Amino acid sequence: MADPLIIDTNELHKSYGDVNALCGLNLQVPPGSICGFLGRNGAGKTTTIKLLLGMARPTGGCASVFGLDVCARRASVEIRRRTAFVSDDKNLYGYMTVEEMIRFTKAFFPRWRVDAEKRYLRKFELPPDRKIKALSRGMRGKLALLLALSRGAELLILDEPTSGLDPAMTEEVLQALVAHVAGEETTVFFSSHQIHEVDQIADRVTIIDRGRTVLAGALDDLRGNYRRIQFVFAGDAPDAVFRAPGVERVVRKGRVLTVLSSAGSDAVLDEARALNPVSVDAAPVTLKEIFLETVTTEN
């Protein structure tokens, strides 16, 4: 029997007046995974996070975290107790020093990990006596992550965790997340505009557009299944209709016919033989290409 999902939403809706922020979102995050949450600006990522953390209530549908109903008051408190959240703006008290901020935060969490605190304080090269208002944006981001990783939380929800970091800092933070999940019983759900970061560390991905899920699954499966197949013909490419499963898009341009498939290339190649192309090329598709093709198709 599979382990219960850490995050599970079913036909989740959220409206703000006449604006539909979520329109039937389905989201599943298994335990121990690093799930990248991708979407364009306004796709509904921030609204989803607010609903999961009890900062807003859904208009329709249902959602659970740790199997607990996000709409139930006591359950919502328990969800926040077991979850560490780092927001995009990474609000911290600027008048405190790094050490004071750590000491202040740890007082609220009985499961605080002093060993993790010391490890990340050293790894992130955070100066304990420096005022937070004197830290760079990148250093404030690393401090916010230290506070999240040291809480002993079962779930990390991160909104743009590398925002404001230079490439070296970004790599440091990403590797810290991977190591943390490997060494602890932790699940990571993170929203990012940086597709290459999701590609680097995530094992699952969910892409949303206009408030609903348009693609979700294990990243290795997506990489293994998506193919772009290009056919070149002696004359103009035929106006072909493919019945093979998984055909997402067909584009004709001059002598070239390009097929995007989410179910590998074999069935498409078998079907295309009757068209008599003069050359065929099938190539894997990157996560960035999958993302762009998916959200463009939905327009």
VMD Tcl script that draws the C-alpha trace (Angstrom):
set ca {
  {0.00 0.00 0.00}
  {1.39 3.41 -0.98}
  {2.26 5.94 1.71}
  {-0.36 8.66 2.27}
  {0.21 11.81 0.24}
  {1.75 14.76 2.04}
  {-0.22 17.23 -0.11}
  {-3.44 16.25 -1.86}
  {-5.93 18.57 -3.54}
  {-9.02 17.64 -5.51}
  {-10.76 20.12 -7.82}
  {-9.59 23.02 -5.67}
  {-11.20 26.37 -6.47}
  {-10.51 29.87 -5.19}
  {-12.16 33.08 -6.31}
  {-11.51 36.66 -5.33}
  {-14.65 38.45 -6.40}
  {-14.91 37.97 -10.15}
  {-11.34 36.67 -10.44}
  {-10.89 32.90 -10.49}
  {-7.41 32.24 -9.08}
  {-7.82 28.45 -9.00}
  {-10.17 26.53 -11.28}
  {-10.14 22.90 -10.18}
  {-6.51 22.37 -9.17}
  {-5.41 18.76 -8.63}
  {-2.09 18.40 -6.84}
  {-0.45 15.35 -5.29}
  {2.90 15.37 -3.47}
  {4.17 12.04 -2.07}
  {6.33 11.86 1.08}
  {10.08 12.27 0.72}
  {9.85 14.00 -2.64}
  {11.16 17.33 -3.91}
  {8.30 18.71 -5.97}
  {8.83 21.72 -8.22}
  {5.75 23.91 -8.71}
  {5.88 25.78 -12.02}
  {3.61 28.30 -13.66}
  {3.55 31.72 -15.22}
  {2.89 34.85 -13.16}
  {-0.75 34.79 -12.11}
  {-1.13 31.06 -12.71}
  {-2.21 30.46 -9.08}
  {0.98 29.31 -7.35}
  {0.88 31.78 -4.45}
  {-2.85 31.24 -3.96}
  {-2.25 27.48 -3.73}
  {0.40 27.95 -1.04}
  {-1.90 30.24 0.96}
  {-4.67 27.65 0.89}
  {-2.36 24.84 1.96}
  {-1.15 26.89 4.94}
  {-4.60 28.05 6.03}
  {-3.89 31.67 5.09}
  {-6.97 31.61 2.82}
  {-9.99 29.36 2.44}
  {-10.99 27.62 -0.79}
  {-14.16 28.50 -2.63}
  {-14.69 24.89 -3.66}
  {-13.06 21.48 -3.77}
  {-10.91 20.06 -0.99}
  {-7.29 19.98 0.11}
  {-5.32 18.13 2.75}
  {-1.79 18.26 4.12}
  {-0.55 15.25 6.14}
  {-4.07 13.89 5.59}
  {-5.49 16.84 7.55}
  {-8.24 19.04 6.13}
  {-6.81 22.52 5.48}
  {-10.23 24.05 6.23}
  {-10.53 22.60 9.74}
  {-9.23 25.06 12.33}
  {-7.38 22.63 14.59}
  {-6.04 20.68 11.63}
  {-4.77 23.90 10.04}
  {-2.83 24.74 13.20}
  {-1.32 21.24 13.21}
  {-0.35 21.61 9.53}
  {1.51 24.86 10.27}
  {3.20 23.28 13.29}
  {4.62 20.52 11.10}
  {5.44 22.77 8.12}
  {8.20 25.34 7.55}
  {7.40 28.10 5.05}
  {9.81 30.50 3.39}
  {8.03 33.26 1.48}
  {9.36 35.13 -1.51}
  {9.81 38.34 0.50}
  {11.53 36.44 3.37}
  {10.28 38.77 6.11}
  {12.74 39.02 9.02}
  {13.17 41.50 11.86}
  {15.77 43.93 10.60}
  {16.64 45.32 14.03}
  {17.77 41.88 15.28}
  {21.14 40.29 14.73}
  {21.40 36.91 13.04}
  {21.96 35.25 16.41}
  {18.99 37.05 17.99}
  {16.73 36.05 15.10}
  {17.74 32.41 15.51}
  {17.25 32.50 19.28}
  {13.87 34.22 18.90}
  {12.63 31.71 16.32}
  {13.82 28.55 18.06}
  {11.80 29.42 21.17}
  {8.60 28.63 19.25}
  {9.61 25.17 18.03}
  {10.18 22.32 20.51}
  {11.68 20.14 17.75}
  {14.33 22.72 16.89}
  {17.51 21.07 15.62}
  {20.54 22.75 17.18}
  {22.84 20.55 15.09}
  {21.17 21.78 11.89}
  {21.31 25.38 13.12}
  {25.07 25.17 13.68}
  {25.66 23.32 10.43}
  {23.82 25.84 8.26}
  {25.18 28.82 10.17}
  {28.63 27.59 9.22}
  {27.74 26.37 5.71}
  {25.96 29.58 4.74}
  {28.70 31.73 6.32}
  {26.19 33.84 8.25}
  {27.76 36.35 10.69}
  {25.95 35.85 14.04}
  {26.52 39.43 15.28}
  {25.45 41.18 12.05}
  {22.19 43.13 12.04}
  {19.70 41.62 9.61}
  {19.07 45.02 8.02}
  {22.79 45.09 7.15}
  {22.66 41.74 5.34}
  {22.44 41.47 1.58}
  {19.23 40.11 0.09}
  {20.99 36.83 -0.62}
  {22.23 36.50 2.96}
  {18.73 37.22 4.29}
  {17.46 34.46 2.03}
  {19.99 32.02 3.43}
  {19.05 33.00 6.99}
  {15.37 32.40 6.22}
  {16.26 28.98 4.88}
  {18.36 28.18 7.97}
  {15.35 28.99 10.17}
  {13.19 26.67 8.06}
  {15.65 23.79 7.92}
  {16.35 23.90 11.66}
  {12.73 23.65 12.77}
  {12.52 19.88 12.44}
  {9.61 20.32 10.03}
  {8.21 17.41 8.04}
  {7.30 19.62 5.07}
  {9.15 22.60 3.60}
  {7.09 24.95 1.46}
  {9.36 27.39 -0.33}
  {8.30 30.29 -2.53}
  {11.17 31.32 -4.84}
  {13.84 30.07 -2.37}
  {16.80 31.31 -4.45}
  {15.42 34.77 -5.19}
  {18.20 37.35 -4.77}
  {21.01 34.79 -4.68}
  {24.01 34.88 -6.97}
  {24.89 31.68 -8.90}
  {27.32 30.43 -6.24}
  {24.82 31.02 -3.42}
  {22.07 29.42 -5.48}
  {24.09 26.25 -5.96}
  {24.87 26.19 -2.24}
  {21.19 26.46 -1.30}
  {20.04 23.85 -3.82}
  {22.61 21.34 -2.62}
  {21.61 22.03 0.99}
  {17.99 21.21 0.13}
  {18.94 17.95 -1.57}
  {21.17 16.92 1.33}
  {18.49 17.83 3.87}
  {15.84 15.68 2.17}
  {18.31 12.80 1.84}
  {19.24 12.94 5.52}
  {15.87 13.75 7.09}
  {12.28 12.57 6.74}
  {11.32 15.73 4.90}
  {9.27 16.64 1.84}
  {9.94 19.80 -0.18}
  {7.34 21.66 -2.22}
  {8.82 24.70 -3.91}
  {7.55 27.29 -6.30}
  {10.08 28.77 -8.71}
  {10.39 30.68 -11.95}
  {13.87 29.20 -12.41}
  {13.12 26.09 -14.47}
  {16.75 24.97 -14.51}
  {16.71 24.83 -10.69}
  {13.64 22.61 -10.70}
  {15.32 20.47 -13.35}
  {18.43 20.20 -11.17}
  {16.96 19.04 -7.86}
  {13.30 18.07 -8.21}
  {12.14 14.49 -8.63}
  {8.55 15.56 -9.35}
  {7.05 18.54 -11.12}
  {3.60 20.11 -11.33}
  {2.87 22.74 -13.96}
  {-0.21 24.89 -13.53}
  {-1.76 27.43 -15.86}
  {-4.83 29.57 -15.32}
  {-5.48 27.98 -11.96}
  {-5.44 24.33 -12.94}
  {-2.94 21.54 -13.34}
  {-1.84 21.03 -16.94}
  {0.97 18.55 -16.31}
  {2.23 16.57 -13.31}
  {4.43 13.59 -12.70}
  {7.84 12.20 -11.89}
  {10.50 14.25 -13.67}
  {12.35 11.16 -14.92}
  {9.12 9.90 -16.50}
  {8.53 13.22 -18.24}
  {12.09 13.26 -19.53}
  {11.77 9.67 -20.70}
  {8.41 10.09 -22.42}
  {8.54 13.48 -24.12}
  {10.02 13.51 -27.62}
  {10.12 16.00 -30.46}
  {10.00 14.13 -33.80}
  {10.90 16.05 -36.95}
  {10.06 14.78 -40.42}
  {11.50 16.33 -43.60}
  {9.78 15.75 -46.93}
  {10.83 16.16 -50.55}
  {8.07 18.72 -51.08}
  {5.74 20.57 -48.73}
  {4.97 18.68 -45.52}
  {1.56 16.94 -45.62}
  {-1.33 18.15 -43.48}
  {-1.23 14.97 -41.40}
  {-3.48 14.01 -38.48}
  {-1.78 11.64 -36.03}
  {-3.84 9.18 -34.01}
  {-0.94 7.86 -31.96}
  {-1.38 8.30 -28.21}
  {0.38 11.22 -26.56}
  {0.54 13.56 -29.56}
  {0.51 17.03 -28.01}
  {1.20 19.25 -31.00}
  {1.79 19.02 -34.75}
  {3.42 21.92 -36.63}
  {3.87 22.21 -40.42}
  {6.45 24.60 -41.83}
  {7.52 24.26 -45.43}
  {9.04 20.82 -45.93}
  {9.19 20.09 -42.19}
  {6.56 18.45 -40.01}
  {7.27 18.52 -36.25}
  {5.39 16.38 -33.73}
  {5.59 16.79 -29.95}
  {4.73 13.54 -28.17}
  {4.33 12.82 -24.45}
  {4.30 9.05 -25.03}
  {7.61 8.43 -26.71}
  {8.28 8.32 -30.43}
  {7.65 4.71 -31.52}
  {3.92 4.99 -32.28}
  {4.38 8.30 -34.10}
  {7.21 6.88 -36.20}
  {5.13 3.81 -37.12}
  {2.23 6.00 -38.20}
  {4.47 8.38 -40.17}
  {6.00 5.69 -42.38}
  {3.04 5.94 -44.75}
  {3.84 9.62 -45.30}
  {7.23 8.74 -46.86}
  {9.47 11.37 -45.24}
  {12.99 11.67 -46.63}
  {14.50 12.04 -43.14}
  {13.44 11.57 -39.52}
  {14.93 12.85 -36.28}
  {13.61 12.13 -32.77}
  {15.10 14.02 -29.83}
  {14.43 14.31 -26.07}
  {12.72 17.47 -24.80}
  {14.02 19.57 -21.90}
  {11.85 20.57 -18.95}
  {11.96 24.18 -20.18}
  {10.65 23.09 -23.57}
  {7.95 20.95 -21.93}
  {6.91 23.92 -19.81}
  {6.77 26.34 -22.73}
  {4.92 23.89 -24.95}
  {2.43 23.05 -22.19}
  {1.47 26.59 -21.18}
  {1.44 27.77 -24.81}
  {-0.85 24.92 -25.80}
  {-3.26 25.93 -23.06}
  {-3.70 29.47 -24.41}
}
mol new
graphics top color blue
foreach p $ca { graphics top sphere $p radius 0.5 }
foreach p [lrange $ca 0 end-1] q [lrange $ca 1 end] { graphics top cylinder $p $q radius 0.2 }
display resetview
